[in-house]
Amino acid sequence: MRWLGIETSCDESAVAVVEVGGAGGKGLRLLSSVVGSQIARHRPFGGVVPEVAVREHLRNLPRLAEAALAEARLGTGDLDGIAVTQGPGLATSLLIGHAYARGLGLATGLPVRGVNHLEGHLLSPFLTAEGTVPFPFLGLIVSGGHTLLIEARGWNDYRRLGGTVDDAAGEVFDKVARMLSLGYPGGPEIEKAAAQGDAAAHDFPRAFPERADFRFSFSGLKTSVRYFLEKTPEKLADPRFVADVAASFQKAVVDVLVRKASDAARTRNLRTVIAAGGVACNGALRAALERESGRAGYRLLLAPPVLCTDNAAMIAGVAALKEEAGAALPLPDDIDPNLPLASV
């Protein structure tokens, strides 16, 4: 089975080809994955502009699909299905990918199936040669739009343990990076500056510290950083000061993410923890999760950085894994910008 994946949930156009059960074996093989980054187009605005994203998706998708098939050395006649992101995401961006997938399906006679973008992140650590998914497990999904703790019990059986009540982690990275004049996207810029700073220089707040509370809140942290910087704006010209603030802010976010994930794993008696999403590229977060997994005794699986940010391999991979497992894949009759992942 070979699946073509299409991802346009926000500002990245992506196409990939995944094969399941190749050469008589099981598991997945990533045949190609191409991403058309729009960062340069959105950087002048300090964030994603939906109209710009739509125009870039329209321009990028045909050439990316051609490139993905060429990299996989396949034609459309070698495919068995098309998987496309159905939601959640920006409605206008989702519509472009959805329309392209449906049109390609009509032109080729291939079945088209919808995939939840968050399920793509949730299962991205398992898109390996083994291709096995060890249910149950705890999923920590951290990105620009989402901060979630999910208990994955089985195929299409996901329970939402907690999420952000305000800003997502990646969103706050972008906003604090803007305060520090570090540029967009904020995550990589904060991490780069933090590497030169002292994480103990400033004690920024952590919300909801009590155990068994799996809610996240980063708005107060963001406001605390803003008020702190407003007291001494002249220090923003000092690279050392900026590095210390970046490092202290980053540690505050990482501490909360790691503690909540560890508490949730212990409370729900889950012995496998995964972390995925764009913020899971952060080296400080990955290192802290590794340390905590050793201390708490759970198995940690991290999506490789190339599969943490938005990509189509995770969309095609979900379709391939679920098809192999006999799990239901919906027909993408329409997009759903607010598509939920958890059944509860």
Secondary structure as UniProt FT lines:
FT   STRAND          2..7
FT   STRAND          13..20
FT   HELIX           22..24
FT   STRAND          28..36
FT   HELIX           39..42
FT   HELIX           43..45
FT   HELIX           50..72
FT   HELIX           76..78
FT   STRAND          81..87
FT   HELIX           91..108
FT   STRAND          112..116
FT   HELIX           117..123
FT   HELIX           124..126
FT   STRAND          137..142
FT   STRAND          147..154
FT   TURN            155..156
FT   STRAND          157..164
FT   HELIX           169..179
FT   TURN            180..181
FT   HELIX           186..194
FT   TURN            195..196
FT   TURN            199..200
FT   TURN            211..212
FT   HELIX           219..231
FT   HELIX           233..237
FT   HELIX           239..267
FT   TURN            268..269
FT   STRAND          272..276
FT   HELIX           278..281
FT   HELIX           283..296
FT   STRAND          299..302
FT   HELIX           305..308
FT   HELIX           313..325
FT   TURN            337..338
//
